[in-house]
Amino acid sequence: MFPNSSNLGRPPFPPKYQQQSTFFTNIPLNMPPTLLSHQQIVVPPFNLHSAVLSRALLSGNVETTPAVTPAVTLQPVTYGSVSPVSMPDALTSFQGRKRQSQQSVPDDAKRQRIHSHDSDTAIVNQAVPLPKERRRSFPASVSVRSPVVHVSGSPALIGCVPPLQDTSFPDPAETRLPVAKDELSKQVLELFQACQQQAIDLDRKELCRTELQREIQLIFPQSRLFLVGSSLNGFGTRTSDGDLCLVIKEEPVNQKTEARRILSLVQKLFSTKLSSYIERPQLIRAKVPIVKFRDKVSNVDFDLNVNNVIGIRNTFLLRSYAFIENRVRPLVLVIKKWASFHGINDASRGTLNSYSLVLMVLHYLQTLPEPILPSLQKNYPECFDPTMQLHFVHQAPRTIPPYVSKNGSSLGDLLIGFFKYYATEFDWSHQMISVREAKAIARPDGIEWRNKFICVEEPFDGTNTARAVHEKQKFDMIRNELSQAWQLLQEKKDLNCILPLKAVKQKR
């Protein structure tokens, strides 16, 4: 998922390519890699034929007996002549801080307990617990505790974003979810629990990533393959595709020439040497070119890009939003399922991609009279520094505490409010959705935004994530679906009136 860093903790590329960030400047360079990454993958050499057996076991396609010995054995990390060191003070002393402009605001105006309209019992979003068992793709390693964050005037809070060392998704039974008392909210929660991505789904994607990285490194020895997108950001479903980012070097890659050349080599590898395991590899020459393919063992579809490192950064930004407030993930999943069912969640056909839909939900929750989400990039800029080296990106969000809002709206009310906001309140002609600013802002004048029907700002590079919606017919279709959903839900308060729950749950 997050590949090994080479050279005992140093970035895997020559110094001239290193990006400057002050976030971890105090960490010694001779620190072993297990102390720098929560996703170290250490596997002894093996061939793909034996790997298929382990993947088949994981997918449940092969019968097992107690006498069977796994073909792949995870080994402890070795450091050559360098001995493991104890955790330095530099790592544990980090104190997450809020922007200084907010420090003068009383804490009780920013962090309040959530109270249900029908109960006096306070519901507080606490740190997400972790299962006791480690995922099989991670070796035993030195434990690195998540640093404690001190918010001015409040007790110490432990970060709420689950670390990737043990599991990328907590056990659903252990995850604290909002209390649902009305029927619509119960339907939202039930759909979320039925369709959210499970640990076994992620394991299958991770095993494919591990094997592909091993093969690709025979062509590009210093490359790393990252699992990104909905698989890791907390908004995945049981049927979510896998997104992979192949990082060849930390300097920019020309997507029209160099990226296509690299992907052509990857496609050739998939269609020849790996043809027994990879199905239908296809090079798509888009603005960010990708190779689309299917993993035959797990039956998961993947998109692989080259050096689109923004996808790595925004994966962990979205992951932080997903876990700091317990109403976010159920709301996003239901809206993604609704959009997919109504045919407006497919960028290749001129409608919205899933990333834009997630940003639309986050923006709505940020702009309520009593916001449910803040701007994490403003409140914790050091955690989302766009110059931070890639092998640190996944660690920083762990220090962010839960966000507790005074807004006690139910999931059902928030769902209706989402559709109402985009059907009647948002000014599509003059405004741009900005999660970075936590508000709607005026459209820029640049070519990226000219003659575009929907403008959604990418939080890191400022591009338009909804640029695929370039036909008025498709835009009108999207607005019509938003308006119809609002009117039907407002009247009937039944999720089935906009989404056939039984069929969706069966498909998952």
C-alpha positions as CSV (number, residue, x, y, z in Angstrom):
1,M,0.0,0.0,0.0
2,F,2.7,2.4,1.1
3,P,5.9,0.7,-0.4
4,N,9.2,0.4,1.4
5,S,11.5,3.4,1.5
6,S,15.0,2.4,0.5
7,N,18.4,3.5,1.9
8,L,17.4,3.0,5.5
9,G,14.9,5.7,5.8
10,R,16.2,8.2,3.2
11,P,14.0,9.1,0.3
12,P,14.5,6.5,-2.5
13,F,15.6,9.2,-5.1
14,P,18.8,11.2,-5.4
15,P,19.0,14.3,-3.1
16,K,18.4,16.8,-5.9
17,Y,14.8,15.4,-6.2
18,Q,14.0,15.7,-2.5
19,Q,11.2,18.1,-1.7
20,Q,11.5,20.5,1.2
21,S,9.3,20.1,4.2
22,T,9.9,21.0,7.8
23,F,7.5,18.6,9.2
24,F,9.9,15.8,10.0
25,T,13.2,17.6,9.9
26,N,14.3,16.3,13.3
27,I,14.1,12.7,12.4
28,P,17.5,11.1,12.1
29,L,18.4,9.9,8.6
30,N,19.8,6.6,9.8
31,M,16.5,5.6,11.3
32,P,15.3,2.2,10.2
33,P,12.4,2.2,7.7
34,T,9.9,0.6,10.0
35,L,10.0,3.7,12.1
36,L,9.3,5.9,9.2
37,S,6.4,4.1,7.6
38,H,3.3,2.3,8.8
39,Q,3.0,0.3,5.6
40,Q,6.3,-1.5,5.3
41,I,6.0,-4.6,3.0
42,V,8.8,-7.1,3.4
43,V,8.4,-10.4,1.5
44,P,11.1,-12.9,0.5
45,P,11.6,-13.7,-3.2
46,F,8.9,-15.8,-4.8
47,N,7.4,-16.4,-8.2
48,L,4.0,-15.4,-9.4
49,H,2.8,-19.0,-9.6
50,S,3.1,-19.4,-5.9
51,A,1.7,-16.0,-5.4
52,V,-1.5,-17.0,-7.2
53,L,-2.0,-19.7,-4.6
54,S,-1.9,-17.2,-1.8
55,R,-4.2,-14.9,-3.6
56,A,-6.6,-17.7,-4.3
57,L,-6.7,-18.6,-0.7
58,L,-7.4,-15.0,0.2
59,S,-10.3,-14.8,-2.3
60,G,-11.8,-18.0,-1.1
61,N,-11.4,-19.8,-4.5
62,V,-9.2,-22.7,-3.2
63,E,-10.2,-25.2,-0.5
64,T,-7.7,-25.2,2.4
65,T,-6.7,-27.8,5.0
66,P,-4.7,-27.4,8.1
67,A,-1.8,-29.2,6.4
68,V,-1.3,-26.5,3.8
69,T,1.7,-24.2,4.3
70,P,1.4,-20.7,2.8
71,A,3.6,-20.2,-0.2
72,V,4.6,-16.7,0.9
73,T,6.1,-16.1,4.4
74,L,6.6,-12.6,5.8
75,Q,10.0,-12.1,7.3
76,P,11.1,-9.6,10.0
77,V,12.8,-6.4,8.8
78,T,16.6,-6.5,8.6
79,Y,18.8,-3.5,8.5
80,G,22.2,-4.8,7.5
81,S,24.8,-3.3,9.7
82,V,22.4,-0.8,11.2
83,S,20.7,-1.9,14.4
84,P,17.1,-0.9,15.2
85,V,16.9,2.2,17.3
86,S,14.5,3.4,19.9
87,M,11.8,5.9,18.9
88,P,13.4,9.4,19.0
89,D,11.9,12.3,20.9
90,A,11.5,14.2,17.7
91,L,8.8,11.9,16.5
92,T,6.8,11.8,19.7
93,S,7.1,15.4,20.6
94,F,5.2,16.7,17.6
95,Q,2.3,18.8,18.7
96,G,-0.4,19.4,16.1
97,R,-1.3,23.0,16.0
98,K,-4.1,25.1,14.7
99,R,-3.6,28.3,12.8
100,Q,-2.8,31.2,15.1
101,S,-5.8,33.2,13.9
102,Q,-8.1,30.7,15.6
103,Q,-6.3,30.5,18.9
104,S,-8.1,33.6,20.2
105,V,-11.5,32.0,19.6
106,P,-12.9,30.3,22.7
107,D,-12.8,26.5,22.4
108,D,-16.5,26.1,23.4
109,A,-17.4,28.0,20.2
110,K,-15.4,25.6,18.1
111,R,-15.6,22.1,19.7
112,Q,-18.9,21.2,21.2
113,R,-20.6,17.9,22.0
114,I,-23.2,16.6,19.6
115,H,-26.7,16.2,21.1
116,S,-29.4,14.3,19.5
117,H,-32.7,16.2,19.1
118,D,-34.5,13.3,20.8
119,S,-32.1,12.5,23.6
120,D,-30.0,14.2,26.2
121,T,-27.3,11.7,25.7
122,A,-24.2,13.3,24.1
123,I,-22.6,11.5,21.2
124,V,-18.9,12.2,20.9
125,N,-16.8,11.0,18.0
126,Q,-13.9,9.3,19.6
127,A,-10.7,7.8,18.3
128,V,-11.4,4.8,16.0
129,P,-10.4,1.6,17.8
130,L,-8.2,-1.0,16.0
131,P,-8.6,-4.7,15.8
132,K,-6.0,-6.8,17.7
133,E,-4.9,-8.8,14.7
134,R,-2.5,-7.4,12.2
135,R,-3.1,-7.6,8.5
136,R,-1.1,-10.4,7.0
137,S,0.7,-8.2,4.5
138,F,2.4,-6.2,7.2
139,P,5.4,-7.6,9.1
140,A,5.9,-7.3,12.8
141,S,7.7,-4.1,13.5
142,V,8.7,-1.6,16.1
143,S,5.5,0.1,17.3
144,V,5.3,3.8,16.7
145,R,2.7,5.6,18.8
146,S,0.6,8.3,17.3
147,P,1.8,11.7,18.8
148,V,-0.6,13.5,21.1
149,V,-2.2,16.7,19.8
150,H,-2.8,19.5,22.2
151,V,-5.4,22.0,21.2
152,S,-5.1,25.3,23.0
153,G,-7.2,25.3,26.1
154,S,-8.3,21.7,25.8
155,P,-7.1,18.3,27.2
156,A,-4.8,16.2,25.1
157,L,-6.6,14.3,22.3
158,I,-5.3,11.3,20.5
159,G,-5.6,11.4,16.7
160,C,-8.8,9.8,15.3
161,V,-7.5,8.7,11.8
162,P,-6.7,5.0,12.0
163,P,-3.0,4.2,11.3
164,L,-2.2,2.0,8.3
165,Q,0.3,-0.2,10.2
166,D,-2.4,-2.4,11.7
167,T,-5.4,-2.0,9.5
168,S,-6.7,0.5,7.0
169,F,-10.3,0.0,8.1
170,P,-11.3,-0.7,11.7
171,D,-13.6,-3.6,12.4
172,P,-17.1,-2.4,11.6
173,A,-18.3,-3.8,14.9
174,E,-15.8,-1.6,16.8
175,T,-16.3,1.6,14.8
176,R,-18.4,4.2,16.5
177,L,-21.2,5.2,14.3
178,P,-23.9,7.9,14.8
179,V,-27.1,6.9,16.5
180,A,-30.1,6.8,14.1
181,K,-33.6,7.3,15.5
182,D,-35.6,8.3,12.5
183,E,-36.4,5.8,9.7
184,L,-34.4,7.7,7.0
185,S,-31.3,7.8,9.1
186,K,-31.6,4.1,9.9
187,Q,-31.8,3.4,6.2
188,V,-28.6,5.4,5.5
189,L,-26.7,3.6,8.3
190,E,-27.9,0.1,7.2
191,L,-26.9,0.8,3.6
192,F,-23.5,2.0,4.8
193,Q,-22.9,-1.1,7.0
194,A,-23.9,-3.4,4.2
195,C,-21.8,-1.8,1.5
196,Q,-18.7,-0.3,3.1
197,Q,-15.4,-1.9,2.1
198,Q,-14.2,-4.7,4.3
199,A,-10.7,-5.7,5.4
200,I,-10.8,-8.7,3.0
201,D,-11.6,-6.5,0.1
202,L,-8.6,-4.3,0.9
203,D,-6.3,-7.4,1.4
204,R,-7.0,-8.6,-2.1
205,K,-6.1,-5.2,-3.6
206,E,-3.0,-4.9,-1.4
207,L,-1.7,-8.4,-2.5
208,C,-2.1,-7.5,-6.1
209,R,-0.2,-4.2,-5.5
210,T,2.6,-6.0,-3.8
211,E,3.1,-8.5,-6.7
212,L,2.8,-5.9,-9.4
213,Q,5.4,-3.7,-7.7
214,R,7.8,-6.6,-7.6
215,E,7.4,-7.2,-11.3
216,I,7.5,-3.5,-12.3
217,Q,10.7,-2.9,-10.3
218,L,12.5,-5.3,-12.6
219,I,12.0,-2.7,-15.3
220,F,12.1,0.5,-13.1
221,P,14.3,-0.5,-10.1
222,Q,13.7,2.6,-8.0
223,S,9.9,2.8,-8.7
224,R,7.2,2.4,-6.0
225,L,3.6,1.5,-6.5
226,F,1.0,3.1,-4.2
227,L,-2.6,2.1,-3.6
228,V,-4.6,5.3,-3.5
229,G,-8.2,6.6,-3.9
230,S,-11.3,5.1,-2.3
231,S,-9.5,1.9,-1.3
232,L,-7.6,3.9,1.3
233,N,-9.5,7.2,1.9
234,G,-12.3,5.7,3.9
235,F,-15.0,6.0,1.3
236,G,-14.6,2.7,-0.5
237,T,-17.4,0.1,-1.0
238,R,-17.2,-3.6,-1.5
239,T,-17.3,-3.1,-5.3
240,S,-14.9,-0.2,-5.5
241,D,-12.2,-0.4,-8.1
242,G,-8.5,-0.1,-7.2
243,D,-6.4,3.0,-8.0
244,L,-2.6,2.6,-8.3
245,C,0.0,5.3,-8.6
246,L,3.4,4.3,-10.0
247,V,6.0,6.7,-8.8
248,I,9.1,6.6,-11.0
249,K,10.7,9.7,-9.6
250,E,9.8,12.6,-7.3
251,E,10.2,15.3,-10.0
252,P,7.2,16.0,-12.4
253,V,6.7,13.7,-15.3
254,N,5.3,14.9,-18.7
255,Q,1.9,13.1,-18.8
256,K,1.6,13.5,-22.6
257,T,5.0,11.9,-23.5
258,E,7.0,10.3,-20.7
259,A,4.0,8.9,-18.7
260,R,2.5,7.4,-21.9
261,R,5.9,5.8,-22.7
262,I,6.2,4.3,-19.3
263,L,2.6,3.1,-19.3
264,S,3.2,1.5,-22.7
265,L,6.0,-0.6,-21.1
266,V,3.7,-1.5,-18.2
267,Q,0.9,-2.5,-20.6
268,K,3.3,-4.7,-22.5
269,L,4.4,-6.4,-19.3
270,F,0.8,-7.0,-18.3
271,S,-0.2,-8.5,-21.7
272,T,2.9,-10.8,-22.0
273,K,4.6,-12.0,-18.9
274,L,1.7,-11.4,-16.6
275,S,-1.1,-12.4,-19.0
276,S,-2.1,-15.3,-16.9
277,Y,-3.0,-13.0,-14.0
278,I,-3.8,-9.7,-15.6
279,E,-6.8,-9.4,-17.9
280,R,-7.6,-6.8,-20.6
281,P,-4.8,-4.2,-20.0
282,Q,-5.7,-1.1,-21.9
283,L,-3.8,2.2,-22.3
284,I,-6.2,5.2,-22.0
285,R,-4.7,8.4,-23.4
286,A,-6.4,10.9,-21.1
287,K,-5.1,14.1,-19.6
288,V,-3.7,11.9,-16.9
289,P,-3.1,8.6,-18.9
290,I,-3.8,5.3,-17.2
291,V,-3.6,1.6,-17.8
292,K,-6.9,-0.1,-17.0
293,F,-6.8,-3.8,-16.2
294,R,-8.5,-6.5,-14.2
295,D,-6.9,-8.8,-11.7
296,K,-8.2,-12.3,-12.6
297,V,-7.8,-13.7,-9.1
298,S,-9.6,-11.0,-7.0
299,N,-11.8,-9.9,-10.0
300,V,-11.0,-6.3,-9.1
301,D,-10.6,-3.6,-11.8
302,F,-7.6,-1.3,-11.5
303,D,-6.5,2.1,-12.9
304,L,-2.8,2.7,-12.9
305,N,-1.2,6.1,-13.5
306,V,2.3,7.4,-13.4
307,N,3.5,10.0,-11.0
308,N,0.1,11.6,-10.3
309,V,1.3,12.2,-6.8
310,I,-1.5,14.6,-6.0
311,G,-3.6,11.4,-5.8
312,I,-1.4,10.2,-2.9
313,R,-1.7,13.4,-1.0
314,N,-5.5,13.8,-1.4
315,T,-6.1,10.2,-0.4
316,F,-4.9,11.0,3.1
317,L,-6.6,14.4,3.2
318,L,-10.0,12.7,2.4
319,R,-9.1,9.9,4.8
320,S,-8.8,12.5,7.6
321,Y,-12.2,14.0,6.7
322,A,-13.7,10.5,6.7
323,F,-12.7,9.7,10.3
324,I,-12.8,13.0,12.2
325,E,-16.7,13.1,12.2
326,N,-18.7,9.9,12.3
327,R,-21.5,11.1,10.0
328,V,-19.2,11.7,7.0
329,R,-18.6,8.2,5.7
330,P,-22.3,7.0,5.7
331,L,-23.4,10.2,4.0
332,V,-20.8,10.0,1.3
333,L,-21.4,6.3,0.6
334,V,-25.2,6.8,0.2
335,I,-24.7,9.8,-2.2
336,K,-22.1,7.8,-4.3
337,K,-24.6,4.9,-4.6
338,W,-27.4,7.3,-5.5
339,A,-25.3,9.0,-8.2
340,S,-24.1,5.7,-9.6
341,F,-27.7,4.3,-9.8
342,H,-28.9,7.4,-11.6
343,G,-26.0,7.4,-14.1
344,I,-24.3,10.6,-13.1
345,N,-21.1,9.1,-11.5
346,D,-19.0,8.4,-14.6
347,A,-16.5,10.9,-15.9
348,S,-15.9,8.8,-19.0
349,R,-19.5,9.6,-20.0
350,G,-19.3,13.3,-19.2
351,T,-20.7,13.2,-15.6
352,L,-19.2,13.4,-12.1
353,N,-16.3,11.3,-10.9
354,S,-16.4,9.9,-7.4
355,Y,-13.7,12.3,-6.2
356,S,-15.9,15.3,-7.2
357,L,-18.9,13.8,-5.4
358,V,-16.9,13.3,-2.2
359,L,-15.7,16.9,-2.4
360,M,-19.2,18.1,-2.9
361,V,-20.4,16.4,0.3
362,L,-17.5,17.7,2.3
363,H,-18.1,21.2,1.0
364,Y,-21.8,21.0,2.0
365,L,-20.9,19.9,5.5
366,Q,-18.4,22.7,5.8
367,T,-20.9,25.4,4.8
368,L,-23.8,24.6,7.1
369,P,-24.8,27.4,9.5
370,E,-23.2,25.2,12.2
371,P,-20.4,23.4,10.3
372,I,-19.9,19.7,10.7
373,L,-16.4,19.8,9.2
374,P,-13.6,22.4,9.3
375,S,-10.9,23.1,6.7
376,L,-8.2,20.7,7.7
377,Q,-5.7,22.4,5.4
378,K,-6.2,25.6,7.3
379,N,-6.4,24.2,10.7
380,Y,-3.5,21.8,10.4
381,P,-1.3,23.1,7.5
382,E,1.8,21.1,8.6
383,C,-0.2,17.8,8.2
384,F,-1.0,18.5,4.6
385,D,2.1,20.4,3.4
386,P,2.1,19.9,-0.4
387,T,5.9,19.7,-0.3
388,M,6.1,16.9,2.3
389,Q,8.1,13.9,1.0
390,L,5.8,11.1,-0.1
391,H,6.9,8.5,2.4
392,F,5.8,10.8,5.3
393,V,2.4,11.7,3.8
394,H,0.4,8.9,5.5
395,Q,1.8,9.6,9.0
396,A,0.8,13.2,9.5
397,P,-3.0,12.9,9.6
398,R,-2.8,10.5,12.5
399,T,-2.2,13.4,14.8
400,I,-5.6,15.1,14.0
401,P,-8.2,14.8,16.8
402,P,-11.9,14.2,16.2
403,Y,-13.9,17.3,15.3
404,V,-17.0,17.8,17.4
405,S,-19.6,20.1,16.1
406,K,-22.6,21.8,17.7
407,N,-24.7,20.7,14.8
408,G,-26.7,17.6,15.9
409,S,-28.5,17.0,12.6
410,S,-29.4,13.4,11.8
411,L,-28.1,11.5,8.8
412,G,-31.5,11.8,7.2
413,D,-31.7,15.5,7.7
414,L,-28.2,16.0,6.3
415,L,-29.0,13.9,3.2
416,I,-32.1,16.0,2.4
417,G,-30.1,19.1,3.1
418,F,-27.3,18.0,0.7
419,F,-29.8,17.7,-2.2
420,K,-31.6,21.0,-1.3
421,Y,-28.2,22.9,-1.2
422,Y,-27.2,21.8,-4.6
423,A,-30.7,22.0,-6.1
424,T,-31.7,25.4,-4.8
425,E,-28.9,27.3,-3.1
426,F,-25.5,26.8,-4.8
427,D,-24.8,29.2,-7.6
428,W,-23.4,27.0,-10.4
429,S,-22.8,29.8,-12.8
430,H,-20.6,32.0,-10.6
431,Q,-19.3,29.9,-7.7
432,M,-16.6,27.2,-7.2
433,I,-16.7,24.5,-4.6
434,S,-13.6,24.8,-2.4
435,V,-12.9,22.3,0.4
436,R,-9.6,24.0,1.0
437,E,-11.3,27.3,1.9
438,A,-14.4,25.6,3.5
439,K,-16.7,27.8,1.5
440,A,-18.0,28.6,-2.0
441,I,-15.7,31.1,-3.7
442,A,-15.9,33.1,-7.0
443,R,-14.9,31.2,-10.1
444,P,-11.4,32.0,-11.3
445,D,-10.9,33.5,-14.7
446,G,-8.4,31.0,-16.0
447,I,-8.9,28.6,-18.9
448,E,-9.4,25.7,-16.5
449,W,-12.7,27.2,-15.4
450,R,-13.9,29.0,-18.5
451,N,-17.1,27.4,-20.1
452,K,-17.3,24.8,-17.4
453,F,-20.7,23.9,-16.0
454,I,-19.4,22.5,-12.6
455,C,-16.3,23.8,-10.9
456,V,-14.8,21.8,-8.0
457,E,-11.4,22.8,-6.8
458,E,-8.8,20.1,-6.2
459,P,-7.5,20.9,-2.7
460,F,-3.8,20.6,-3.5
461,D,-3.2,21.7,-7.1
462,G,-6.3,23.9,-7.7
463,T,-7.4,22.2,-10.9
464,N,-11.1,21.5,-11.7
465,T,-11.9,17.9,-10.7
466,A,-15.3,18.1,-12.5
467,R,-13.9,19.2,-15.8
468,A,-15.5,16.0,-17.4
469,V,-18.9,17.7,-17.2
470,H,-18.5,19.8,-20.4
471,E,-21.9,19.3,-22.1
472,K,-25.0,21.2,-21.0
473,Q,-27.1,18.2,-21.5
474,K,-25.1,16.2,-18.9
475,F,-25.1,19.2,-16.5
476,D,-28.9,19.6,-16.8
477,M,-29.3,15.9,-16.1
478,I,-27.2,16.2,-12.9
479,R,-29.1,19.2,-11.7
480,N,-32.4,17.5,-12.5
481,E,-31.4,14.4,-10.5
482,L,-30.4,16.6,-7.5
483,S,-33.7,18.4,-7.7
484,Q,-35.9,15.3,-7.9
485,A,-34.0,13.6,-5.1
486,W,-34.6,16.6,-2.8
487,Q,-38.3,16.8,-3.6
488,L,-38.9,13.1,-3.2
489,L,-37.0,12.7,0.1
490,Q,-38.5,15.9,1.6
491,E,-41.9,14.5,0.9
492,K,-41.6,10.8,1.7
493,K,-38.6,10.6,4.0
494,D,-37.8,7.1,2.5
495,L,-34.5,6.3,0.9
496,N,-36.2,3.7,-1.3
497,C,-37.9,6.6,-3.3
498,I,-34.5,7.6,-4.8
499,L,-32.5,4.3,-4.4
500,P,-33.8,0.7,-4.5
501,L,-32.1,-0.4,-1.3
502,K,-32.6,-4.2,-1.7
503,A,-31.0,-4.3,-5.1
504,V,-28.1,-2.0,-4.1
505,K,-27.4,-4.1,-1.0
506,Q,-27.3,-7.2,-3.1
507,K,-24.9,-5.6,-5.5
508,R,-22.8,-3.8,-2.9
